[in-house]
Amino acid sequence: MPKALRFSFMVCALRAATVGGLWAFATGLVSAQPAASPGSNFVRPIAAAVRIDVSEAPVIDGNLSDPAWSKATIIDHFTQKRPDPGTAPTERTVLRILYDENNLYFAVYAYDSQPDQIIAGTMQRDGPLGAADSIVLLIDPGLTRRNAYGFEVDASGARRDELELNNIIELPEWDTIWTARTRRVADGWVAEIAIPFRSLSYDSAQTDWGFDISRRLRHKNERLYWSGFNPTLSFSDVSQAGTLTGIGDIRRGLGLDVQVYGALRAKHDWQVPGDGAGISFTAGGNAFYRITPALTNTLTVNPDFSDAPLDVRQVNTTRFSLFTPETRDFFLQDVAAFEFGGRNFGRNVNDRDSNNGRPFFSRNIGLVRGVPVSLVVGDKLSGQYGGFDVGALSVLTDRTPTSPGQVLSVVRVTHQVFAESKFGFVLTDGDPTGLTRNSVGGVDFQYRDSNWFGGNVFQADTYYQRSFSSAVGNDDSVALALGFPNEPWGGDFVFKQIGAKFQPALGFVNRGDIRQYQGSAFHLTRYRGTYLHELEPGIEYQFVTDLRDRLESRANDIYVRAQSTIGDEVTLKLVNSHENVPARFALPRNVPVHAGRYDWTNIDARLRTFDGRIVSVGADIVCCSFYNGSSVDAKIRLTFRPNEFFELIPNYQATFIQLPTGNVDIHLLAVDSVINFVPGMQLVLQAQFDNISRSFGFSARYRWEYEPGNEIFIGVGHSALIPGTIFQSKTTQLSIRLVHIFRF
């Protein structure tokens, strides 16, 4: 059968299968009955922390027999957030809370009537603990009701810490020093946790802290909370967290942590005859000094990024540059301090549309046109002072072949107003290339009301920015975002305008001279007592015009999403797209798309199976049009997690494009694997390949955190080209690093 005929047959078969699936899905909903929504009369719970003497501190070993626990504050009233919001949990949970002058202590007894069904999950540090039976502690020392520290422990003893930012974003790349141990018992599992106060930023005069605890009964797909059980709230939303009172008289010592590292490195270029091992030794470190308990200054010298994972492999089939998220821990540690614009940039943290116009994007520091540039020294200030949230960063980069070292700086300041809102400003200065003088100034206001018209959540975020460039001149960007994340009705709207000459050298812009209108509306129904748990029909829309209001792009869709009680999910979309291409551009393999107006319609079908199983699947297929031709784009991701020691995740994406001007097939393959030896010791493996660049990348990273904050790291990286059946090695790199922290 000719290739074109095979492609047409595949397109027709996919359309028929999708239409049939829609019909079968619709007819299967006849007997489902909606569940009543939980009440909206929210009452914030309060618990008083019990103070003990340092000599009474419990040993963190997963054994709750320490006498001190008999004195602890007890929390044992929890409420389901899913699958049946507002109802009592199916299993009992008991939390105990203590503190002394050094640490916060938590003990959790997670009762389970089916202990053999507990999903232990992974032992990987900062791994996917959401796929396991686990508990999460949310701590908001500043009582911001917007930001919090998250500490998660699963039944196998793995730890994950993250920042909850602006009630929207989870940042698991943040790490700090804390201890946790777990133990399986006959009627469930227990966890014991100690969090040093010096690992947190806090105001010593603030004795009331925001606090919540969540438990995942993963084998039942059940999640329960002490306070924030409103199902409309995302898991990173702490606006309805409870309050922990009575925390005072805390000792923080000198408030100085010094982290030093020494690294032995080797690099071999296989394309240079006679190139040696390139062995070198480097040292550096960080000094963290708490000017006040809530304000930290970080001095970094020669930071090491050898432990960063491979970037997500992407192939561009659009006219605009792609967005690649930050992966380096140094820049992610205090990223909350530099957040700007609210939902104008937080609607989706990884896509280029949401991030277009961002004033500060840390990936521009240490990279110049995709080439790594060392950082010689840097200083960072983050925390709270005098009622203001402060973030300031200044770094000196190494010289490049085209420019001397550059000083790059950013300052972000916000102040809380009303109960849940804030306003602030941002300033940036510097150009990583050294070729221009560039700076940006911006102001923003982020409004939130969690009790709007009878308990609904309403959000309104706006900003104004202006860039100053010696190369292109000055220009502006302005935006407004409205959010109504409620049930059964919800939605959002974003308007963003970016001037033609708006160029933040430390930010991200991939499309200027535009006005962008984007939003959604949905209706969510929850069901009880049936296989079907959630049914959500909705619409999404996006219009992009130039500054003379001439339409450039449009993407509108209607969708229906259904989720079962156990957690399997199907989404079907009908998407209509329009592009007004002003000038010819090329797809991969130099397949041209000529100037003109294009309209096309696609069907998008997505499947996500419950990730608590040994094997889970994520699949997405978009069919069957693209500009004035045909296209099928298919993605599949398998997760194989047979136990807490091993994980294998292969990803494959295939895109088949046929246009009158030519054809291109795109294949991307990535395989991730984790081998866990004990909690805190793992080997992470990554391999990637795509047939457009023909480049192959491999990374192996062994990390052993033998004590909190102290670790041994070994990393191996290899790059190659595979132009056909020949494997052409390019470079091999090795890094052996020892890290030790001293706390004063």
Secondary structure, DSSP 8 states (H G I E B T S, - for coil): --HHHHHHHHHHHHHHHHHHHHHHHHHTTTT--B-----------EEE-EE--GGG----SS-TT-GGGGGSEEE---EEEESSTTS--SS-EEEEEEE-SSEEEEEEEEE-S-GGG-------TT--GGGSSEEEEEEETT--SS-EEEEEEETT--EEEEEEETTTEEETT-----EEEEEEETTEEEEEEEEEGGGS---TT---EEEEEEEEEGGGTEEEESS---TTS-TT--TT-EEEE-------TT-EEEEEEEEEEEEEETTSTT-----EEEEEEEEEEEEETTEEEEEEES---TT----------SSS--------HHHHTTGGGG--STHHHHSSTTSHHHHTTBS--GGGTTEETTEE--EEEEEEEEEEETTEEEEEEEEEE--BTTB---EEEEEEEEEEETTTEEEEEEEEE--TTSSS-EEEEEEEEEEEEEEETTTEEEEEEEEEEEEEETTTEEEEEEEEEEEE--SSEEEEEEEEEE-TT---TTSB-S--SEEEEEEEEEE-EEBSSSSEEEEEEEEEEEEEEETT--EEEEEEEEEEEEEESSS-EEEEEEEEEEEEE-S-EEEGGGEEE-SEEEEEEEEEEEEE--TTSSEEEEEEEEEEEETTEEEEEEEEEEEEEEETTEEEEEEEEEEEEEETTEEEEEEEEEEEEEEEEETTEEEEEEEEEETTT-EEEEEEEEEEEEETTEEEEEEEEEEEE-SSS--EEEEEEEEEEEEEEEE-
